[in-house]
């Protein structure tokens, strides 16, 4: 006999197959931020398609989208990700490049927002800022007693803003060094 379906009031949603929670539950808020970041990335990809010289960047954003889909699945199922790499880099390699962009790309760290670096740079900065919001909601969602999978997601979400910073540094290097 199939398991009885849980009755769910409209203000509630499924956290998993066996539990309903308020729609403002921290984990549901985190899922919403993941949804929002994925939606913004798709819009940015469409914006970048207007310019022929950003094919590689569009593909890199697709790689990030793939990771975010896996993060969502991992969060829902509370299962660790098999591969943490982003853009082919480990979390440690991402941290190193992000923390020393002078060595990695020949540019100073975290240039103040400026239109002089171009539209793609500004769009990556927007995604960087939105990824930080998603990270903040992950921290709130997994504040007490995170599982191993949730600890992994916290590390990945922490590095996500570094990924966008790295993409910004690459674009900045192109502007500054004529790449």
Number of C-alpha atoms within 10 A of each C-alpha: 3 4 6 7 8 11 8 12 10 8 10 15 16 15 17 11 10 10 11 17 17 14 16 13 15 18 20 20 17 24 20 17 20 24 16 14 21 21 13 16 22 15 13 18 21 12 14 18 14 9 10 8 10 14 13 10 17 19 13 18 22 17 15 20 18 13 20 19 14 18 25 17 15 18 20 16 13 16 17 19 18 8 10 18 17 19 15 12 13 14 18 11 13 21 17 14 19 24 16 15 19 14 12 14 19 15 18 13 15 14 12 6 11 10 10 11 18 12 14 21 23 17 20 24 19 16 22 22 16 20 25 17 18 25 24 16 23 27 21 15 19 17 13 8 8 14 13 12 16 23 17 18 26 21 14 21 22 20 22 26 24 22 26 23 26 25 21 22 27 19 22 23 19 14 14 13 11 7 9
